[in-house]
Amino acid sequence: MNILIFGSTGGTGRALVEQALAQGHTVTAFARTPAKLAIRHPQLRIVQGDVMDFAAVRQVMPGHEAVLSALGAPATEKVAVRSEGTRHILAAMAAAGVGRFVCLTTLGMGDSQAALPFSYKYLIVPLFLRHAFADSELQESLIRQSPLAWTIARPATLTNGARTGVYRHGFPATEKGLKIKISRADVADFMLKQLHDVTYLRKAASLSY
């Protein structure tokens, strides 16, 4: 499959690129700073561009069969990268006739809020992640309004652990025994599986160990 990946230089984005190539996909990695993506492969094309620039997003879109987004930003970043970037991606996909979209957000969005530990809900999010969570909430709202074939992945706290292929997904917010963490490699594993699975079509799936 010919796929386009946004947020390709972040931890999850790099895992998406690596695993997609290993699975035989043809990959376009869209990156503001391509030098950060130290991957070279005959089926990889790296395109320099800023997701906040709609013209650049629209230009790179044609010819792809699916789009994966792992957009993110530092907690202190006040620019709405997730929501505005996603707005541009969705509009460019609609214009180019690209239908499948798999997007990374975070556990705690929408009906998954109850799955967050007490410390996250009442301390960490209000004090340190308020802007990031507000941006992700708007991002999810834009996706849900889209007629595209979308899936939202809501991972727990991300780690740099190995890909295991063994994790919980699609669980209710009241699920017991969660570790509230998951490796970026396993998140990438889940997101790529959605390209051939309709279980979570037009749905959001929570991810954790």
N, C-alpha and C positions, 0 to 999 in steps of 0.2 A: 504494500500500500504506500502511496505517496503522501507523507504527512508533514505538516508544518508545526513547529514547536516554538512557543513563545515562553520567555523566561528561561531560556536554555542555558544560561550561565550560572544559575542558582543551583543549589544542591540537588533538588528534585529534578530540575530541568536537565542537568547533566546526566542524571540517572535515566531519564526518559530517552535522551539522545543515545546513550550507550546501549540500553536494552533494545530500543527500536532498531538500531543498526544490527545488533546481534540476532534479531528475529527476521532480518532480511528486508526490512522496510527501507524505502528511499526517504531520506530525511532532509528537510530544510530547517535550519536553526536560525531564527531571527534574533539578533542580539545587538544591543546598543554598543557593547564593547566586545567584538568578536575575539580579541586576543585572550579573553578570560576563558574561552572554551578551547582547551588544549586537546582537542580530539581531531584526528584526521582519518578519513575513510573515503573510499571511492564512491560510496552511496550517500555521502554527506555534503550538503551545500550550506555554507554559512553566509547569511545575508546581514549586512550592517544596517541597522535602522532603530528608530525609537518608537515604541508602541504608542506613545502620546502623539505621534505624527500620523494622522489618518491617511494621508497620501502614501506614505511609505508602507503602511499596513495593507492598503488596497492594492498597491503595486505588486507585493509579494504573494498575494493570495491565489490568483488564478492557477489552475492546474493541479491543485491539491485535492485529495479525497477526504481528508480529515484534519482537524486542528486540535492540538493539545496545548493547554495553557497552564504554566506554573508560575505565573506572575506573582511577584512579591516585592516588598520594600522594607527597609529598616523601620523599627517601631517608632523612631523619631521622625520619620518622613511624613510631611504633611500633604504632599502632592498625592492626589487620588489615583495612583498608578493602577490599582486593581480594577476599580470601576470604570475609569475613563479608558484604560487600555482595553478592557473587555467590551466596552461600548464600540470602540473602533473595530475590534476583531469581529464582533457580531455583524456590524454593518458591512464590513468587507466580505464576510462569508456570504451574506445574503446577495450582495451584488455579483459575486463570482459563482454563485450556485454551489457552494461547498456546504454540505448538510450536517456532517457529524462533528460535534464539539464536546470535548471532555476537559473540564476545568477544575483546577485545584482551588479550594477555599480553606476552611478550617473547622474543626470540631468546635461547637459552640454557636454556630449559625442556626437560625430558625428553630425547628423543633429538637435540635440536638443540644440546646443550651443546658438542659438538665444533666447531661452526661459530664459536664465539667466539674472538677473538684471544687469544694468550697473556696479554697484559696484563689483559684482562677476567677471564679464568678464575682467575688467580692473584694479581691485585692489586686491581683495581677492585671486583669482586664481593665477595671476602672482606672487604675493608677498608671499603667504602662502601655496598654494595648488598645486604649479607647479609640484612637483614630484609625488604627489598623482594622479593628472589628467593624467600625462604622463603614469603612470603605468596602470591606468584604460583604457586609449586609446589602449595600447598594449594588455591588457586583452580582450577588445572587439574584436580587430583584430583577436586574436587567436580563439575566439569563432566563429566568422563569417566564418573562414576558416574550421571549423569542420563540418563533415557530420552528426553529432548528431542532435537530435530533440531539439534544444535549444530555450530558450526565455531569453531576457535580460530585467531586470527591472531597470529603471533609475529614482529613486526618487529625488524629490527636497530636501531641507534642512530637515534633520531628527529631529523629536521631540520625547519626551517621553509621548506623549498624548495617550489617550485611542483608542482602536479599534472601529471605527465607521462604517466601511463598505461603507462609502459614500465618494468617492474621484474621481478625474478625472484620466483617463488613456488613453494612446494612442493618446493624443492630438498633433496637430502640434506645431512647435516652435513659431508660430505667435499667438497662443491662447491668448485671452485677459482675464483679471480677475483672473489670477492665484494668489494664496497666496504664492507660492514658498516655501511651507513647507508641510510635511506630517508626520504622526506618524509612528514610527517603527512598531507598531502593525498593522497599515493598510497596510504597505508595505508587511509584512508577510502574511496578508490576501490575497493580490493580488498574491504573489508568489505561495502560496499553491493552489489557484484556477487554476493556470496554469497546474497543474497536470492532470486536467480533461477538459481542454479547449484548443482548437487549434487556437483560434483567433490570438494569437501572436506567432504562431509556426515559428521559424527561423526569428523572428522580435524583435525589441527593442521597449519597451513601456515606455513613460515618465509618471511619477506619481506625482500628486500634488493635493492640495485642490483648 
